[in-house]
Amino acid sequence: MVYPQDIKAFIQNALPCDHVEVQGDGHHFEALIVSPEFRGKSMVQQHQLVYRALGDRMREEIHALSMKTFTPEQWAERGVP
């Protein structure tokens, strides 16, 4: 079984991240990811970076992943620490 902290580690190991939160039940997960790598990319391209970071786990271990992605600037605009 995959745990939220595992997914968080997989993402952080593959992408430079300013902030990552992952919640889930072992099969369905929600992630919030802030990365400078997202600058200049569409939402689809940002999500593709995350899927690439998770690799084969998306097919084999993770049934569903809902995510919200932000650049550091977008995150700062939200006023969230």
N, CA, C and O atoms as a CHARMM CRD file, in Angstrom:
* protein
*
  324
    1    1 MET  N      0.83900  -1.17700   0.00000 PROA 1      0.00000
    2    1 MET  CA     0.00000   0.00000   0.00000 PROA 1      0.00000
    3    1 MET  C      0.88900   1.24700   0.00000 PROA 1      0.00000
    4    1 MET  O      1.94500   1.27300   0.63200 PROA 1      0.00000
    5    2 VAL  N      0.44600   2.26700  -0.71300 PROA 2      0.00000
    6    2 VAL  CA     1.15900   3.53500  -0.77500 PROA 2      0.00000
    7    2 VAL  C      0.50900   4.49400   0.21700 PROA 2      0.00000
    8    2 VAL  O     -0.71600   4.56900   0.31300 PROA 2      0.00000
    9    3 TYR  N      1.33400   5.21700   0.94400 PROA 3      0.00000
   10    3 TYR  CA     0.84600   6.18500   1.92800 PROA 3      0.00000
   11    3 TYR  C      1.08400   7.60100   1.42800 PROA 3      0.00000
   12    3 TYR  O      1.96400   7.82800   0.59800 PROA 3      0.00000
   13    4 PRO  N      0.30200   8.55900   1.93200 PROA 4      0.00000
   14    4 PRO  CA     0.49200   9.94900   1.49700 PROA 4      0.00000
   15    4 PRO  C      1.93700  10.43200   1.63400 PROA 4      0.00000
   16    4 PRO  O      2.43900  11.14100   0.76200 PROA 4      0.00000
   17    5 GLN  N      2.60000  10.05600   2.71400 PROA 5      0.00000
   18    5 GLN  CA     3.98000  10.49900   2.89500 PROA 5      0.00000
   19    5 GLN  C      4.90600   9.89600   1.83900 PROA 5      0.00000
   20    5 GLN  O      5.92400  10.49800   1.49800 PROA 5      0.00000
   21    6 ASP  N      4.56300   8.71100   1.31800 PROA 6      0.00000
   22    6 ASP  CA     5.35600   8.11200   0.24300 PROA 6      0.00000
   23    6 ASP  C      5.24400   8.95100  -1.02500 PROA 6      0.00000
   24    6 ASP  O      6.24500   9.26200  -1.67000 PROA 6      0.00000
   25    7 ILE  N      4.01400   9.31100  -1.36800 PROA 7      0.00000
   26    7 ILE  CA     3.79000  10.11000  -2.57200 PROA 7      0.00000
   27    7 ILE  C      4.48300  11.46400  -2.43300 PROA 7      0.00000
   28    7 ILE  O      5.09600  11.95500  -3.38100 PROA 7      0.00000
   29    8 LYS  N      4.38100  12.05800  -1.25600 PROA 8      0.00000
   30    8 LYS  CA     5.05900  13.32700  -1.00500 PROA 8      0.00000
   31    8 LYS  C      6.55800  13.18100  -1.25500 PROA 8      0.00000
   32    8 LYS  O      7.15900  14.03300  -1.91000 PROA 8      0.00000
   33    9 ALA  N      7.16000  12.12500  -0.74900 PROA 9      0.00000
   34    9 ALA  CA     8.59900  11.88900  -0.93200 PROA 9      0.00000
   35    9 ALA  C      8.93700  11.65800  -2.40100 PROA 9      0.00000
   36    9 ALA  O      9.94100  12.17900  -2.88600 PROA 9      0.00000
   37   10 PHE  N      8.12000  10.88900  -3.11700 PROA 10     0.00000
   38   10 PHE  CA     8.37300  10.63700  -4.54100 PROA 10     0.00000
   39   10 PHE  C      8.39100  11.95200  -5.31300 PROA 10     0.00000
   40   10 PHE  O      9.26500  12.17500  -6.15100 PROA 10     0.00000
   41   11 ILE  N      7.42300  12.82100  -5.02800 PROA 11     0.00000
   42   11 ILE  CA     7.33400  14.11000  -5.72200 PROA 11     0.00000
   43   11 ILE  C      8.53100  14.97900  -5.36400 PROA 11     0.00000
   44   11 ILE  O      9.17000  15.55100  -6.24700 PROA 11     0.00000
   45   12 GLN  N      8.83900  15.08400  -4.07900 PROA 12     0.00000
   46   12 GLN  CA     9.94800  15.93800  -3.64100 PROA 12     0.00000
   47   12 GLN  C     11.29900  15.44800  -4.15200 PROA 12     0.00000
   48   12 GLN  O     12.20200  16.25300  -4.38000 PROA 12     0.00000
   49   13 ASN  N     11.44600  14.15000  -4.33200 PROA 13     0.00000
   50   13 ASN  CA    12.70800  13.60300  -4.83700 PROA 13     0.00000
   51   13 ASN  C     12.88400  13.85800  -6.33200 PROA 13     0.00000
   52   13 ASN  O     14.01100  13.86300  -6.82800 PROA 13     0.00000
   53   14 ALA  N     11.78900  14.07100  -7.05200 PROA 14     0.00000
   54   14 ALA  CA    11.86900  14.23600  -8.50200 PROA 14     0.00000
   55   14 ALA  C     11.73000  15.69100  -8.95400 PROA 14     0.00000
   56   14 ALA  O     12.17300  16.04200 -10.04800 PROA 14     0.00000
   57   15 LEU  N     11.12400  16.53300  -8.12600 PROA 15     0.00000
   58   15 LEU  CA    10.89100  17.93100  -8.48900 PROA 15     0.00000
   59   15 LEU  C     11.37000  18.84300  -7.36500 PROA 15     0.00000
   60   15 LEU  O     11.18700  18.53000  -6.18800 PROA 15     0.00000
   61   16 PRO  N     11.98000  19.96300  -7.72100 PROA 16     0.00000
   62   16 PRO  CA    12.26100  20.93700  -6.65600 PROA 16     0.00000
   63   16 PRO  C     10.92600  21.53400  -6.20700 PROA 16     0.00000
   64   16 PRO  O     10.18900  22.08800  -7.02200 PROA 16     0.00000
   65   17 CYS  N     10.61800  21.42400  -4.93800 PROA 17     0.00000
   66   17 CYS  CA     9.32300  21.88600  -4.43200 PROA 17     0.00000
   67   17 CYS  C      9.51700  22.84100  -3.25900 PROA 17     0.00000
   68   17 CYS  O     10.37900  22.63700  -2.40400 PROA 17     0.00000
   69   18 ASP  N      8.69900  23.88400  -3.24000 PROA 18     0.00000
   70   18 ASP  CA     8.67800  24.79600  -2.09700 PROA 18     0.00000
   71   18 ASP  C      7.70100  24.30200  -1.04400 PROA 18     0.00000
   72   18 ASP  O      7.85400  24.59400   0.14200 PROA 18     0.00000
   73   19 HSD  N      6.69100  23.54800  -1.48400 PROA 19     0.00000
   74   19 HSD  CA     5.66200  23.08100  -0.55700 PROA 19     0.00000
   75   19 HSD  C      4.94300  21.89400  -1.19500 PROA 19     0.00000
   76   19 HSD  O      4.61700  21.92800  -2.38200 PROA 19     0.00000
   77   20 VAL  N      4.69800  20.85800  -0.41900 PROA 20     0.00000
   78   20 VAL  CA     3.93300  19.69300  -0.88600 PROA 20     0.00000
   79   20 VAL  C      3.07500  19.19600   0.26200 PROA 20     0.00000
   80   20 VAL  O      3.55700  18.99900   1.37700 PROA 20     0.00000
   81   21 GLU  N      1.79400  18.99500  -0.02600 PROA 21     0.00000
   82   21 GLU  CA     0.87000  18.35300   0.92400 PROA 21     0.00000
   83   21 GLU  C      0.19000  17.21300   0.17800 PROA 21     0.00000
   84   21 GLU  O     -0.22900  17.38500  -0.96600 PROA 21     0.00000
   85   22 VAL  N      0.07800  16.06700   0.80600 PROA 22     0.00000
   86   22 VAL  CA    -0.61800  14.93200   0.19600 PROA 22     0.00000
   87   22 VAL  C     -1.49800  14.29100   1.25400 PROA 22     0.00000
   88   22 VAL  O     -1.06300  14.03100   2.37600 PROA 22     0.00000
   89   23 GLN  N     -2.73500  14.04400   0.87900 PROA 23     0.00000
   90   23 GLN  CA    -3.68500  13.33600   1.74000 PROA 23     0.00000
   91   23 GLN  C     -4.27700  12.19700   0.93300 PROA 23     0.00000
   92   23 GLN  O     -4.34100  12.26700  -0.29400 PROA 23     0.00000
   93   24 GLY  N     -4.71000  11.15100   1.61400 PROA 24     0.00000
   94   24 GLY  CA    -5.33500  10.06000   0.88900 PROA 24     0.00000
   95   24 GLY  C     -5.56900   8.84300   1.75000 PROA 24     0.00000
   96   24 GLY  O     -5.19300   8.79200   2.92100 PROA 24     0.00000
   97   25 ASP  N     -6.21000   7.85500   1.12500 PROA 25     0.00000
   98   25 ASP  CA    -6.63100   6.64800   1.84100 PROA 25     0.00000
   99   25 ASP  C     -5.87700   5.39100   1.42200 PROA 25     0.00000
  100   25 ASP  O     -6.26800   4.28200   1.78600 PROA 25     0.00000
  101   26 GLY  N     -4.81100   5.55700   0.66600 PROA 26     0.00000
  102   26 GLY  CA    -4.06500   4.38800   0.20500 PROA 26     0.00000
  103   26 GLY  C     -4.28800   4.09000  -1.26100 PROA 26     0.00000
  104   26 GLY  O     -3.47500   3.40200  -1.87700 PROA 26     0.00000
  105   27 HSD  N     -5.37300   4.59300  -1.83800 PROA 27     0.00000
  106   27 HSD  CA    -5.66200   4.39700  -3.26100 PROA 27     0.00000
  107   27 HSD  C     -6.00000   5.71300  -3.95400 PROA 27     0.00000
  108   27 HSD  O     -5.56900   5.94900  -5.08300 PROA 27     0.00000
  109   28 HSD  N     -6.76100   6.56300  -3.29000 PROA 28     0.00000
  110   28 HSD  CA    -7.17100   7.85900  -3.82100 PROA 28     0.00000
  111   28 HSD  C     -6.46400   8.95000  -3.02600 PROA 28     0.00000
  112   28 HSD  O     -6.50200   8.96700  -1.79600 PROA 28     0.00000
  113   29 PHE  N     -5.81900   9.86100  -3.75400 PROA 29     0.00000
  114   29 PHE  CA    -5.01200  10.88100  -3.09700 PROA 29     0.00000
  115   29 PHE  C     -5.32400  12.27100  -3.63700 PROA 29     0.00000
  116   29 PHE  O     -5.78800  12.43300  -4.76500 PROA 29     0.00000
  117   30 GLU  N     -5.05500  13.26800  -2.79800 PROA 30     0.00000
  118   30 GLU  CA    -5.13400  14.66900  -3.18300 PROA 30     0.00000
  119   30 GLU  C     -3.79400  15.29500  -2.85000 PROA 30     0.00000
  120   30 GLU  O     -3.25400  15.08500  -1.76400 PROA 30     0.00000
  121   31 ALA  N     -3.25600  16.07000  -3.79400 PROA 31     0.00000
  122   31 ALA  CA    -1.95500  16.69800  -3.57400 PROA 31     0.00000
  123   31 ALA  C     -2.01300  18.18100  -3.89400 PROA 31     0.00000
  124   31 ALA  O     -2.70500  18.60500  -4.82000 PROA 31     0.00000
  125   32 LEU  N     -1.28900  18.95300  -3.12700 PROA 32     0.00000
  126   32 LEU  CA    -1.08200  20.37000  -3.36900 PROA 32     0.00000
  127   32 LEU  C      0.42400  20.53700  -3.50400 PROA 32     0.00000
  128   32 LEU  O      1.18000  20.19200  -2.59600 PROA 32     0.00000
  129   33 ILE  N      0.85600  21.07100  -4.64900 PROA 33     0.00000
  130   33 ILE  CA     2.28400  21.11700  -4.94900 PROA 33     0.00000
  131   33 ILE  C      2.66600  22.51700  -5.42400 PROA 33     0.00000
  132   33 ILE  O      2.03600  23.07000  -6.32600 PROA 33     0.00000
  133   34 VAL  N      3.69600  23.07900  -4.81300 PROA 34     0.00000
  134   34 VAL  CA     4.23300  24.37900  -5.20400 PROA 34     0.00000
  135   34 VAL  C      5.66100  24.15200  -5.67800 PROA 34     0.00000
  136   34 VAL  O      6.51200  23.69700  -4.91400 PROA 34     0.00000
  137   35 SER  N      5.92100  24.47400  -6.95200 PROA 35     0.00000
  138   35 SER  CA     7.25200  24.23000  -7.50300 PROA 35     0.00000
  139   35 SER  C      7.64100  25.31600  -8.49700 PROA 35     0.00000
  140   35 SER  O      6.81200  25.75400  -9.29500 PROA 35     0.00000
  141   36 PRO  N      8.89500  25.75200  -8.45400 PROA 36     0.00000
  142   36 PRO  CA     9.36300  26.69700  -9.46200 PROA 36     0.00000
  143   36 PRO  C      9.39700  26.07400 -10.86300 PROA 36     0.00000
  144   36 PRO  O      9.42300  26.79600 -11.86000 PROA 36     0.00000
  145   37 GLU  N      9.39800  24.75200 -10.94300 PROA 37     0.00000
  146   37 GLU  CA     9.38900  24.06000 -12.23800 PROA 37     0.00000
  147   37 GLU  C      8.09500  24.31000 -13.01100 PROA 37     0.00000
  148   37 GLU  O      8.04400  24.08100 -14.21900 PROA 37     0.00000
  149   38 PHE  N      7.06200  24.77300 -12.33500 PROA 38     0.00000
  150   38 PHE  CA     5.77200  25.00100 -12.97500 PROA 38     0.00000
  151   38 PHE  C      5.70500  26.33400 -13.71700 PROA 38     0.00000
  152   38 PHE  O      4.77200  26.57100 -14.48400 PROA 38     0.00000
  153   39 ARG  N      6.68100  27.19800 -13.49400 PROA 39     0.00000
  154   39 ARG  CA     6.68600  28.51900 -14.14900 PROA 39     0.00000
  155   39 ARG  C      6.63700  28.36900 -15.66400 PROA 39     0.00000
  156   39 ARG  O      7.39200  27.59500 -16.25300 PROA 39     0.00000
  157   40 GLY  N      5.73200  29.12700 -16.28100 PROA 40     0.00000
  158   40 GLY  CA     5.63600  29.14700 -17.73700 PROA 40     0.00000
  159   40 GLY  C      4.98100  27.93000 -18.35300 PROA 40     0.00000
  160   40 GLY  O      4.95300  27.79200 -19.57600 PROA 40     0.00000
  161   41 LYS  N      4.45600  27.05200 -17.52700 PROA 41     0.00000
  162   41 LYS  CA     3.82100  25.82900 -18.03100 PROA 41     0.00000
  163   41 LYS  C      2.31100  25.87700 -17.80500 PROA 41     0.00000
  164   41 LYS  O      1.83300  26.46000 -16.83200 PROA 41     0.00000
  165   42 SER  N      1.58300  25.26400 -18.70500 PROA 42     0.00000
  166   42 SER  CA     0.12900  25.15800 -18.53800 PROA 42     0.00000
  167   42 SER  C     -0.17500  24.19100 -17.40000 PROA 42     0.00000
  168   42 SER  O      0.70700  23.46300 -16.94400 PROA 42     0.00000
  169   43 MET  N     -1.40100  24.18700 -16.95200 PROA 43     0.00000
  170   43 MET  CA    -1.79500  23.26000 -15.88300 PROA 43     0.00000
  171   43 MET  C     -1.56600  21.81500 -16.31900 PROA 43     0.00000
  172   43 MET  O     -1.11800  20.98800 -15.52400 PROA 43     0.00000
  173   44 VAL  N     -1.87000  21.51400 -17.56500 PROA 44     0.00000
  174   44 VAL  CA    -1.66900  20.15100 -18.07000 PROA 44     0.00000
  175   44 VAL  C     -0.18500  19.79500 -18.01100 PROA 44     0.00000
  176   44 VAL  O      0.16900  18.69400 -17.59000 PROA 44     0.00000
  177   45 GLN  N      0.68500  20.71600 -18.42800 PROA 45     0.00000
  178   45 GLN  CA     2.12000  20.45400 -18.38900 PROA 45     0.00000
  179   45 GLN  C      2.62100  20.29600 -16.95400 PROA 45     0.00000
  180   45 GLN  O      3.50100  19.47800 -16.68900 PROA 45     0.00000
  181   46 GLN  N      2.06700  21.06900 -16.04100 PROA 46     0.00000
  182   46 GLN  CA     2.43800  20.94400 -14.62700 PROA 46     0.00000
  183   46 GLN  C      2.05900  19.56300 -14.10700 PROA 46     0.00000
  184   46 GLN  O      2.85500  18.90500 -13.43800 PROA 46     0.00000
  185   47 HSD  N      0.85100  19.13200 -14.41400 PROA 47     0.00000
  186   47 HSD  CA     0.39100  17.81800 -13.95800 PROA 47     0.00000
  187   47 HSD  C      1.22800  16.70500 -14.58400 PROA 47     0.00000
  188   47 HSD  O      1.50600  15.69300 -13.94100 PROA 47     0.00000
  189   48 GLN  N      1.62700  16.89700 -15.83900 PROA 48     0.00000
  190   48 GLN  CA     2.46600  15.89200 -16.49100 PROA 48     0.00000
  191   48 GLN  C      3.81300  15.75900 -15.77200 PROA 48     0.00000
  192   48 GLN  O      4.34800  14.65600 -15.66200 PROA 48     0.00000
  193   49 LEU  N      4.36000  16.87100 -15.28500 PROA 49     0.00000
  194   49 LEU  CA     5.60700  16.80600 -14.51300 PROA 49     0.00000
  195   49 LEU  C      5.42400  15.95500 -13.25900 PROA 49     0.00000
  196   49 LEU  O      6.29600  15.16300 -12.90300 PROA 49     0.00000
  197   50 VAL  N      4.28600  16.12600 -12.59700 PROA 50     0.00000
  198   50 VAL  CA     4.02300  15.35500 -11.37900 PROA 50     0.00000
  199   50 VAL  C      3.83300  13.87400 -11.72200 PROA 50     0.00000
  200   50 VAL  O      4.36900  12.99800 -11.04200 PROA 50     0.00000
  201   51 TYR  N      3.06300  13.60400 -12.78600 PROA 51     0.00000
  202   51 TYR  CA     2.87200  12.21100 -13.19300 PROA 51     0.00000
  203   51 TYR  C      4.20500  11.56500 -13.55200 PROA 51     0.00000
  204   51 TYR  O      4.44300  10.40100 -13.23100 PROA 51     0.00000
  205   52 ARG  N      5.06800  12.32100 -14.21400 PROA 52     0.00000
  206   52 ARG  CA     6.39000  11.80800 -14.56800 PROA 52     0.00000
  207   52 ARG  C      7.19500  11.50800 -13.30200 PROA 52     0.00000
  208   52 ARG  O      7.91800  10.51400 -13.23800 PROA 52     0.00000
  209   53 ALA  N      7.06200  12.37000 -12.30200 PROA 53     0.00000
  210   53 ALA  CA     7.76600  12.15600 -11.03400 PROA 53     0.00000
  211   53 ALA  C      7.30800  10.86200 -10.35800 PROA 53     0.00000
  212   53 ALA  O      8.09700  10.18000  -9.70300 PROA 53     0.00000
  213   54 LEU  N      6.04500  10.53800 -10.52500 PROA 54     0.00000
  214   54 LEU  CA     5.50000   9.32800  -9.89200 PROA 54     0.00000
  215   54 LEU  C      5.71500   8.08600 -10.74700 PROA 54     0.00000
  216   54 LEU  O      5.64700   6.96700 -10.23900 PROA 54     0.00000
  217   55 GLY  N      5.97000   8.26500 -12.01700 PROA 55     0.00000
  218   55 GLY  CA     6.29600   7.15900 -12.91400 PROA 55     0.00000
  219   55 GLY  C      5.26800   6.04000 -12.93100 PROA 55     0.00000
  220   55 GLY  O      4.06200   6.28300 -12.95000 PROA 55     0.00000
  221   56 ASP  N      5.76800   4.80700 -12.92300 PROA 56     0.00000
  222   56 ASP  CA     4.90400   3.62500 -13.01700 PROA 56     0.00000
  223   56 ASP  C      3.97700   3.46400 -11.81900 PROA 56     0.00000
  224   56 ASP  O      3.00800   2.70800 -11.87900 PROA 56     0.00000
  225   57 ARG  N      4.26900   4.16700 -10.74000 PROA 57     0.00000
  226   57 ARG  CA     3.40200   4.07100  -9.55100 PROA 57     0.00000
  227   57 ARG  C      1.97300   4.51100  -9.87400 PROA 57     0.00000
  228   57 ARG  O      1.01600   4.04300  -9.25700 PROA 57     0.00000
  229   58 MET  N      1.83900   5.42400 -10.85400 PROA 58     0.00000
  230   58 MET  CA     0.50300   5.89700 -11.22900 PROA 58     0.00000
  231   58 MET  C     -0.33200   4.77300 -11.83200 PROA 58     0.00000
  232   58 MET  O     -1.55500   4.76700 -11.69400 PROA 58     0.00000
  233   59 ARG  N      0.30400   3.84800 -12.48200 PROA 59     0.00000
  234   59 ARG  CA    -0.43900   2.73500 -13.08300 PROA 59     0.00000
  235   59 ARG  C     -0.59200   1.56800 -12.12200 PROA 59     0.00000
  236   59 ARG  O     -1.60000   0.86100 -12.13900 PROA 59     0.00000
  237   60 GLU  N      0.42500   1.37500 -11.28100 PROA 60     0.00000
  238   60 GLU  CA     0.47800   0.15800 -10.48900 PROA 60     0.00000
  239   60 GLU  C     -0.00500   0.30800  -9.05200 PROA 60     0.00000
  240   60 GLU  O     -0.61900  -0.61200  -8.51100 PROA 60     0.00000
  241   61 GLU  N      0.26400   1.45600  -8.42200 PROA 61     0.00000
  242   61 GLU  CA    -0.01800   1.58200  -6.99400 PROA 61     0.00000
  243   61 GLU  C     -1.03900   2.66100  -6.64700 PROA 61     0.00000
  244   61 GLU  O     -1.76500   2.53700  -5.66100 PROA 61     0.00000
  245   62 ILE  N     -1.09500   3.71700  -7.45500 PROA 62     0.00000
  246   62 ILE  CA    -1.96000   4.85100  -7.13700 PROA 62     0.00000
  247   62 ILE  C     -3.16900   4.80700  -8.05400 PROA 62     0.00000
  248   62 ILE  O     -3.03800   4.93700  -9.27100 PROA 62     0.00000
  249   63 HSD  N     -4.33400   4.62400  -7.47600 PROA 63     0.00000
  250   63 HSD  CA    -5.54200   4.49600  -8.27800 PROA 63     0.00000
  251   63 HSD  C     -5.99600   5.84400  -8.82600 PROA 63     0.00000
  252   63 HSD  O     -6.40200   5.93800  -9.98400 PROA 63     0.00000
  253   64 ALA  N     -5.93000   6.88600  -8.00300 PROA 64     0.00000
  254   64 ALA  CA    -6.37000   8.21200  -8.43400 PROA 64     0.00000
  255   64 ALA  C     -5.59400   9.28900  -7.68400 PROA 64     0.00000
  256   64 ALA  O     -5.31900   9.16600  -6.49000 PROA 64     0.00000
  257   65 LEU  N     -5.24900  10.34600  -8.41400 PROA 65     0.00000
  258   65 LEU  CA    -4.55200  11.46800  -7.81200 PROA 65     0.00000
  259   65 LEU  C     -5.16600  12.76100  -8.33700 PROA 65     0.00000
  260   65 LEU  O     -5.11500  13.05200  -9.53200 PROA 65     0.00000
  261   66 SER  N     -5.73800  13.51500  -7.43300 PROA 66     0.00000
  262   66 SER  CA    -6.24900  14.84200  -7.74500 PROA 66     0.00000
  263   66 SER  C     -5.19400  15.82100  -7.25500 PROA 66     0.00000
  264   66 SER  O     -4.68400  15.68000  -6.14300 PROA 66     0.00000
  265   67 MET  N     -4.86300  16.81400  -8.07600 PROA 67     0.00000
  266   67 MET  CA    -3.81200  17.72700  -7.62700 PROA 67     0.00000
  267   67 MET  C     -4.11600  19.17100  -7.97100 PROA 67     0.00000
  268   67 MET  O     -4.81600  19.48700  -8.93300 PROA 67     0.00000
  269   68 LYS  N     -3.55200  20.03500  -7.13000 PROA 68     0.00000
  270   68 LYS  CA    -3.55300  21.47300  -7.36500 PROA 68     0.00000
  271   68 LYS  C     -2.09700  21.87200  -7.42200 PROA 68     0.00000
  272   68 LYS  O     -1.32600  21.57600  -6.50800 PROA 68     0.00000
  273   69 THR  N     -1.71900  22.54500  -8.50000 PROA 69     0.00000
  274   69 THR  CA    -0.32700  22.92900  -8.68700 PROA 69     0.00000
  275   69 THR  C     -0.22000  24.44900  -8.76600 PROA 69     0.00000
  276   69 THR  O     -1.08300  25.12100  -9.33200 PROA 69     0.00000
  277   70 PHE  N      0.86200  24.97700  -8.18300 PROA 70     0.00000
  278   70 PHE  CA     1.08800  26.41700  -8.15300 PROA 70     0.00000
  279   70 PHE  C      2.56400  26.70900  -8.33600 PROA 70     0.00000
  280   70 PHE  O      3.42100  25.92900  -7.92000 PROA 70     0.00000
  281   71 THR  N      2.85500  27.84700  -8.96700 PROA 71     0.00000
  282   71 THR  CA     4.21200  28.36600  -8.94200 PROA 71     0.00000
  283   71 THR  C      4.38700  29.02700  -7.57700 PROA 71     0.00000
  284   71 THR  O      3.39300  29.29400  -6.90200 PROA 71     0.00000
  285   72 PRO  N      5.62500  29.30000  -7.15200 PROA 72     0.00000
  286   72 PRO  CA     5.81400  30.00600  -5.87800 PROA 72     0.00000
  287   72 PRO  C      5.10200  31.36600  -5.86300 PROA 72     0.00000
  288   72 PRO  O      4.58300  31.78500  -4.82800 PROA 72     0.00000
  289   73 GLU  N      5.08100  32.04400  -7.00100 PROA 73     0.00000
  290   73 GLU  CA     4.43100  33.34400  -7.08600 PROA 73     0.00000
  291   73 GLU  C      2.91300  33.21900  -6.91600 PROA 73     0.00000
  292   73 GLU  O      2.29900  34.00600  -6.19500 PROA 73     0.00000
  293   74 GLN  N      2.32100  32.24100  -7.57200 PROA 74     0.00000
  294   74 GLN  CA     0.87900  32.01100  -7.42300 PROA 74     0.00000
  295   74 GLN  C      0.54600  31.65700  -5.97400 PROA 74     0.00000
  296   74 GLN  O     -0.46700  32.10400  -5.43600 PROA 74     0.00000
  297   75 TRP  N      1.39100  30.86500  -5.36000 PROA 75     0.00000
  298   75 TRP  CA     1.17800  30.45300  -3.96600 PROA 75     0.00000
  299   75 TRP  C      1.25400  31.66100  -3.03900 PROA 75     0.00000
  300   75 TRP  O      0.44600  31.80100  -2.12100 PROA 75     0.00000
  301   76 ALA  N      2.23900  32.54000  -3.28700 PROA 76     0.00000
  302   76 ALA  CA     2.40900  33.73700  -2.47300 PROA 76     0.00000
  303   76 ALA  C      1.21100  34.67000  -2.60400 PROA 76     0.00000
  304   76 ALA  O      0.81800  35.31400  -1.63100 PROA 76     0.00000
  305   77 GLU  N      0.63000  34.74700  -3.79300 PROA 77     0.00000
  306   77 GLU  CA    -0.55300  35.58700  -4.02100 PROA 77     0.00000
  307   77 GLU  C     -1.74700  35.12300  -3.18700 PROA 77     0.00000
  308   77 GLU  O     -2.61600  35.91700  -2.82800 PROA 77     0.00000
  309   78 ARG  N     -1.77000  33.85100  -2.89200 PROA 78     0.00000
  310   78 ARG  CA    -2.87400  33.30300  -2.09400 PROA 78     0.00000
  311   78 ARG  C     -2.73900  33.69200  -0.62700 PROA 78     0.00000
  312   78 ARG  O     -3.68700  33.55700   0.14600 PROA 78     0.00000
  313   79 GLY  N     -1.55800  34.17600  -0.24600 PROA 79     0.00000
  314   79 GLY  CA    -1.34000  34.59100   1.13500 PROA 79     0.00000
  315   79 GLY  C     -1.27300  33.45800   2.11900 PROA 79     0.00000
  316   79 GLY  O     -1.57100  33.62600   3.30100 PROA 79     0.00000
  317   80 VAL  N     -0.87100  32.27800   1.61900 PROA 80     0.00000
  318   80 VAL  CA    -0.77900  31.09500   2.47800 PROA 80     0.00000
  319   80 VAL  C      0.68700  30.87100   2.81900 PROA 80     0.00000
  320   80 VAL  O      1.52700  30.85600   1.91900 PROA 80     0.00000
  321   81 PRO  N      1.01400  30.69800   4.08800 PROA 81     0.00000
  322   81 PRO  CA     2.42000  30.47300   4.47400 PROA 81     0.00000
  323   81 PRO  C      2.94600  29.13200   4.00000 PROA 81     0.00000
  324   81 PRO  O      4.10600  28.80100   4.24600 PROA 81     0.00000
